[in-house]
């Protein structure tokens, strides 16, 4: 019951899909042999577990049932035998759809407009996540095509995170020292169940729709017609779906898709096989747990056991100390796996991973090796618990673990393991904006020990740079000029460029606006920083700790000596017109780029968010706006055209 609740309701499974399926089959066999043991809340007696209590409850128009499972061609033939027995003499055609490993949702449309979205929940009552779903661009706010005129329409789909997007997200989290997601499903579920839609909006989610569960008036005869109508109405439909004339064609499709699963842009753990004819579906009906007219063919699990040879510490580009298990090499899904991330101290303790342990690993997402569990029965008697180091193994600086976090960190700005990525961020467009300072050039500068911290950039000469590979004299001159031009970017940009943990553009602007100069900021106490509206205790602690590190202060002093401006020019004195206001930008402006408009809002005390909610103060609508303009009208949020926006910020 516990794993059923974690899997179906909270979307935070602690075991693999293969292990969950094994436990479910074991329970079903036990209940079949001993019916007196069946309880009303058994996972076999309904579609899911209890509904989580974080969002408003939503009753589905029709129940979102689970699916019966099969793992072999024989299981698929047995499925056809069962439905043929139920409908003697019937001939069956099938629709096969990749089984996306994501989060099931139901979307309600009334007279062509999206009005509500909900999670699967316990199958009958889900959770209202409408605002979060509105942040997914692929979900149409207004329908077109054949479903546009429906009085009431409920469609079903699967929210997922594409593989490439998942890899980028995990890379960003790891660089920031945050806990990474084990697989795309966990990432999608975590994003869609956020209480703040702005967080969801920054997660790269996608969706495939596959079913019309309620339609007024009814209009279809087959599942294939439903998929065609969904696509014509503006919904994304999986292009890998296929109509199969018989069960042999179904088996061939399943084999083919499993063979090419690594080439798919999304994570699929099987194939959903459905009887195509809707009248046959109606006659076959459903149990309390699953429809009798469909089955999920599950792909083989990708797991293996191996031994932990050692646990090393990797220093991330932003100072996160990540424990990594060195493994006895093992073949897994066509790849030799010799190490696996243990993520953080809490994860190591939770799984109690020790050198010498035999462990079960899975190639989660077919990309990232993931340690599922320790095989406790095979633990050597002399295996010692693992402890995190108290000093950075790359530079020797003291490491610390912030209160309430799982990550240990190195705070040394000059730590070589962090330097390349910090330099890249330092020169990026939203920081010091040093044109021509790319990854290749940074790599050579660090590897040749020409640059050991940010300040070294400002002592580079054309002669120094002309000696680098693929950097002729003209290119070297352009880079030196760009470095020189970056000296006048101002305090806010510099604070963002320094890569202080938890300090992005907005926090940097707030600090620059409050203190005005680096000297005043360096003299400020943690309490004084915490008093700034919009900063908060965690950011204040991070800033104070950063400036308390002697090596960081030394770098800042060298930047000052190089001529880098450490004051904020053009500060607005007195009350700011956008103080505390939340704005959303949509469409293009004629007189300002998106970055210029964002900078202007930040400088005047406001913040720019990625999605519209009832907490949004204004939506600035430019030319060719997106769905955010519709969201503003629906929620009653004031909109500003370009002229009104410029007047508000004093630029008319």
N, C-alpha and C positions, 0 to 999 in steps of 0.2 A: 504493500500500500504506500509506503514511504517513497519508493522510487517512482511509482506511478504519479504521485503528487508532484515530485520534483520535476519529472519529465514533461507531463502534460499541462500542468497549471503554472508552476513557477518558471518553467523553461530554464532550469539550472540543473541538468542531470549530473549525477556524480559517477555514473557508470556509462560504458559505451552502449551504443544502440544494439550491438550484437549481444551484449550481456543482458540488457533489458529484455530483448526478445526471448532469450533463453529462459529467463526467470518467468516471463509471462507464460510460455508454453508449459513449463514445469507446473505452474499454478493451475492452468487449465486442465492438464492431465490429472492432477491431484483431485480437483473438484469433480471431474468426470467419474473417477473411481469412488469418490466419497461425497455424494451430493449433499449430505448432511452438514458438510463443512462450509458450504457456500453462504456468504453473508451479503446483505444488500449493497454494501459499499465495496465489494470486491471489484478489482479492475476488469474482471471478465463480465461483469453485470451492467456495465455502462461505458460510455465513451471516454471518461476521464476521471480525475479526482476532484477534490473540493476546489472551488473557485478561490483564487487569491484575493485578499481584501484591500488592495491598494487603489483600485479605480472603481468608478460607479458601475453597478451591475447592469448587464444588457441581456435580455432574453432573446435568443435567436428565433427567427421565424420558423425555421426547421432545425432539428438537432444536427450538430456537427459530429458525426459518428467517427469512430476509428475505422481501421481497415484490417481485414483478415490477412495473415502473412503467409508467404510461401518462399522457399529458398532453392527450389530445384525445378527443372522442367516437369518432373513427375507431379509436383504440387500444382502446377498450372493445369495439367491434364486432369488431375483429380477435381480441381475447381470446375472444369467444364463438365465432368461427369455429374457433379452435384447439381448444377443448374439445369442440365439436360434431364435429370431425374425429376426435377421440380416442374419443368415444362416439357413434357414428352413430345417428340416430333418437331420441336422448334430448331431452327438453324440460327446460329449466333455469329454476328460480326462484332469486332472489338475495336476499342480505341485505346491505344497505349500512350501514356504520358510519363515523361521522366519524373520520378519522385524526388522533388526538391527538398533538400535538408534545410528547412527554414521554420517559419512560424506561421501557422494557419490563421487566417483572418476572414471575417465576413464584412462586406461593404454593402450598405443600404443606400439606394437611390430612390428619390421620390420625384416623379415627373422630370427625370433626366438630370437631377442635381444630387451630388453626393451629400448626404445628411448625417451619416453615422457609420462608424467603423468599430469593430470589436474583435477581441481575441477569441480563441476557441473556448477557453475556460474549462468548465467541466463537460462541455459538449452541448449543454442546454442553456446555460447562463455563462456569458463571457464578461469581459471587462471593456469599458468604453475607452478606446484609444483614438478617438476621432482626430483630435488635434495633432497627434503624432503622425497619423497616417497622411494627413494633409501636407506634411513636409516631404513626402515621397513624390517627386515630380512625375513619375510614370502613372500615378493614379489620377484619372481625369476628374476635374471638379464638375464639369458639365459633359453629358454624353452627346455623341452624334450617332448617325447610322440607325440600324433597326431597333435598338433598345432605348432610343431617346424618348419615345412617346409612352413608355411603360409607366403606369400610375405608380407602381411600387415594384422595386426590383432588389433582390438580395443576391449578390455574387460572392463566390468563395475563391480564395487565392492563397498563395504562399509568399510571405515576405522573406527575402533572403539577402545575403550580401555576396556580390560577385567575387570570384576568387582573387582577381587582381586587386580589387578594392580592399579585400580582407588582408592581403599581404601588406598593402600600403599602410592600413590602419595599425596593424600589429607592429610594423617597423616604427611608426610614429610613437606608439605607446612605449615601445622598448627604449627608444631614444630619450623619451621624457621620463623614463624610469618607472613607468606605470605597469601594472600587471597586464600581460597580454591575454587575448582570448584563446582558448584551446582550439576552437574551430569556428567556421563561419556561422553555424547555427546559433552558438552561444552569443556571438557578436551581434547577430540580427535581433535575437530575443532581448538582449540587454538594451539595445538601442530603442526598440519599439515600445518597451515598457518603462521608459524614462518618464518621470513626472514633469520634467521641463521639456516641451517640444523643441526648444532651441538646441538642446543637446542632440535630440534625434535628427534635427535638420543637418547637423554637421557629420552625421554618419552616412556612409555611401550605401543606402538601401535601395533595393529594387523589388519588383513583384511580378509574378505570373498569375493570371487568373485562369481558372479551369472549370468552373461550374456555376450554373444558375440554379440556386436553391429555392428561389421564390420569384414568381413573375405574374403580374396582373396586367393584362390577361395572358394566359398561357399561349405559347406560340411555336413550340418546337417538337420534332418527332425523334431526334437523335442527339447523342452527345456530340457528334462531329458538327452538326448544325449549330449547337451551342458555342463551340469553340470559334466557328466562323463568325457568328453574330457578335461575340465578345470582341474579336479583333476589329470588325467593321465599326464597332461602337466606340473604339478608342482605347480599349484595354490591351495591355501587353499579354500576348498568348505565346506559350513556348513553341518555337518553330520546330523543335525536335519531336513534337507529338505526331502520331501516325495512326491511320485507320488500317486495321488488319482484317483480312477476309476470314481467317480461321485461326485455330489455336496453334497450328504449326507456324503460321506467320508471326504470331505473338511471341513464340519461343525464339524464333530467329531474330526478331526485333530486340528482345531482352539480351540475347547473347551479343548482338552487334553493339548495343548501347553500353553494355558493361565493358566491352573491349576498348571502347573509345572514351570512357568516363574521364580519363586524365586530360583529354583535349577539350572537354566542355568548359564553358566560361563560368559555370556554377557548380556547386557541390550537389551531386545526386547520389542517393544511397539505394536506389532501386527503380522499379517501374510500376506505375499504377495501371492495372488492366481493368477496363470497364466494358460491360456489355453496351453496345452502341445504341440499340433500340430502346427508347424511353418507355414504351409500353411494356416491353419485356422487363425492364428495370422495375416498373410499378408492380407487375405480377410476381416477381421474385421477392420483393419486399426486403425487410431487414430484421436482424435480431436487435436486442437492446444495445449491442456493442458495435455491430458493423453491418453495412449493406451486404446482401447476399449476391448482388450483381457485380461486385468488384473485389479485387484482391491486389495486395502489394507484393510484388516479387522483389525480394531483398538481395542486393549484391553481397558477395562474400566479404566478411570483415577483413580488415588489413591490420593484423596484429602479429606480434612475435615476442618471444621471451629472450632476454640476454642478460649479461652480468655488468654491474657497475664497477669499472676499474678505478675510478677516481672522481672527485668533485673539485672542479677548478672555479675560479672567479673571473668572469669577464667584466671589464670596465666599459660601460656604454659611453656613447658620445656625449651624453649629458651628465655623466658622473654616476649613473646607477651601477651598483655592484650586483651582477647577476650570477648566481650559482649555476654551473653547467655540469651535468653528469657525463663523464667520459665512459663510453660503452665498449664492450667487446663487439666488434663490427658484426652486423647482422643484415641479411637481405630482407627488405620489406617493400613490397609493391614495386619491384624493379629498381630499387635504390639501396645502396649500402649506407646504413645508418651507424654512425660511430659516436655521436654525442646528441644530447637532448637538453633543452633548457629546463631548469627547475624553477625559473621565474623569480622567486624571492624566498626570504627566510620562512615566512609562514607556510608556503607551499611545501618546503622541505620538511618542516615539522609535522604538517598535516599528514603527509604520506610517509613520514619517517624513513626517508631514503638514506642509506648508508653505503659506504664503500664495501664491496663484496656481495651486496644484495643481488638476487635475481629479480628482474623487473619485467613487467608486461608493458610493451610499448605499442602505440598505434600511430599510423601515419594519418593523423587527424586532418581532414580537409585535403587528403592526398598530397599535402605539401609539407606541413610542419610535423615532425616527429613529436609525439606527446607521450609522456610517461603516465600510464593509466593507474598502475598500482604496484606495490612491492609484493612478491610472493613470499609471505612471511615464513612459511614452512621450510624454505630453503636458505634462511639467513644463517651465515656463519656465526658461531658462538662468540667470536672476538670482535664482531662488527661494532664500531663506536658511533654514537650520534654525531651529526655534523654541526659545527658552530661557524657562524659568519665571522670573518676577520674584522678587527677594529681599525685597521689602517688600509688605505688603498694599495693594492698590490702593484699598481702601475707607477705610482709616484711617492708612496710612503706617507702621504698626508693623512690626517686623522679622518676616519669614516664615521658617519653618524646615521641614525635612523630617526627621521622626524616622527613626532608623536602622532599616532593614528594612522601611520602608513606602514607598508610592508617592505619598502625598499631601503636598503642601506646606500649611502651616497658619499662620494668624494666631492669636496667643495673647492678644490684647488683649480683655479682658472687656467693654470699652465699645465695641467695634467696632460701628458702626451696622448693618452687614449681618447681624450675628449677634443683635442685641439683642432683636428681637421674639420669636424662637423661644426664646431663653434665658429671657426673662421668662415665657413660657408654661410652660416646664419648671419654673422657679423656683416658680411658684404651684401646680403640679400636686399631685394628691392624695398621691403618694408622696414629695413633696418638702416644701415649706413649707405646703401644703394651704390656699391662700388661696381661699376660696369666692367666687364672683362675678367672679373675675378672668379673663375670657374673651378670646378672640382679638380680637374687635371693640374691646373697651375697650383692650387692649394696643396695637392698631394706632393708635388715636387718641392715646394717651399718647405714643407714640414719634414719630408724625408731627407732633404739636404741640410736640415737644421738651420735654414736661413730665417725661419720665423718660428719663434718659441711662444709668443703670445700676440695679442692684438696689436700692441704698440710697435712690434717689429715691422709691421706692414708699412708704417710711416717713415721708416728709414731706408726702404728699398730704393735703389737707383735704376736707371735704364740699363746701366752696365750689368748690375746684378741679374736683372730679369732676362736680358738678352742671352744669357748663358743657358737658359732653360730650354728643354725640348719644345719644338713647335711654337716658339715665341720669338718672332723676328723683332728687329729693332723698332719698327713702327708700332707693332703690337705692344711691345714693352713700354714705349712712350705713352701710348693710350692708357695703359694700366696705371702708370705712375701719375698721369694727369687725373684719372678717375679717383685714385686714392687721395690725392691732394684736395679734390673737390668735395670729398666726403667729410672733410674736417668741419664744415659749417652746417651739418645737418641738424644740430640742436640737441638739447638734453633728452627729450622724449625718445628720439630715434636712437641715441646712444644707449639709453637704459634698456631699450628693447634689444639692441644689438649685443649687449653684454651677455645675454643668455641666462639671466637670473631666473632660477626656477620659479614658475607660476607667474612670471611677469611677462605679459604679452603687450600688444599695442595699447590696449585700454589702460592697463595698470601703469604702464610707463608714462602715458599721458597724464594720468591722475597724479603720479609722483612729481612729474616735471611741473605741472600746474601749481601744485601745493608748495613746493620748495623753491622752484625757479632756478636753482643752481646746484651743481654737484657738491660744493662745499657745505651748503645747508643740509643737503640730504645725508652726507657723511656724518654730520654732527647730530642728526636726529636720532632719537631713541626709538625702540620698537613700539612703545606706547604711542608716541607721536605719529608714527607711520600708520598705526592701527586706527587712529582717529579719523583718517581720511575716508569719506563716504565712498564705498565701492571697493575698498581694499580688503579689509577683514583680517583676522588674526593669523591665518595661515600664510598669506602673502607677506604680511608684516614680518613674521618670523623668518621667512625665507630671505627677504631683503636684508634684514638685520644680520642674519648669519652670513650672508654673502659678503657684506661690507666689513664684517668682523675678521675675515680671513686676511692675514697680512699680505699674502701674495697677490690677492685681488686688489688691495689698496695700492700696492706697488705698481701694478699694471695701469691702474687709473692715473696715477701720478705721471707715469711715462707717457700716457696718451695726452695728458695736459701739456707736458713739455714739448710734445711733437706738434702742438698747435690745435688739437681737437677742441672745438668749442664746447664748453660744459655749462652753458646757460640756455634757457629756453627763450627764444626771441618771440615777439608778437603775442605775449600772454594777454589774455583779456582780464582787465582789472575789474574788481567788483563782481556783482552777480552775472552769471553766464546765461544766455538765453535758452540753452538746452540742458541746463543743470538737471541731472536725474532723469532726463527723458530718454525713452527707447524708440529708435527709429528703424524702419525697414526701407531699403532702397530697392526699387524694381524698375526695369527698363533703363534706357540710356539717356543721359542728360546732354544738352547741346554745349553748355559752357564749362562743364566740369567732367573729369573722368571719374570712374567709380572710386578710385583710390583718393582723389582730391576731395570728393564729397565726404568720404569716410573720415579723412583727416580733419576736415572742417567740423564735422559733428563732434569728434573726440575733443578737439581743441576748445569747443564751446560747452563742454561739460556733459555731452550726451553719449549714448552708446548705440552701435549699429548691430542689430540682431538679424538672424537668417530666416526667421519665420514670423508670421503674423499671429498674435494672440490677443486676448482681451487686455493684456498688460502693455501692449504696444501703444505709444502715444500718437505717432504719425507714420503714415506710409507715403514716401516720396515716389510719385509715379512719373516716370519719364516716357520716352517713346518706346513703342512695342513692349509694354509691360507684360509680365507673366501672370500666373494665377494668384499672386500675392495681392494684386489689386482687387480681384474678386473676393478674396478672403477678407480684405479690409471692409468692403461694402457689407459682406454678410455679418461681420462681427460689430459693425458700427464704428470702426476705427477711422478717425479723420484722415483724409488724403490730401496731399499737397502736390500741385503741379510744380514745374521747375521755377516759375516766377514767384509763387507763394513761398517755396522753400528758400530761395535767395533773399526774399524780403525778411523771412523769419531770422535768418542768420546775418542780416545786415549787409548783404552783398547785392542788393537790387540796384 
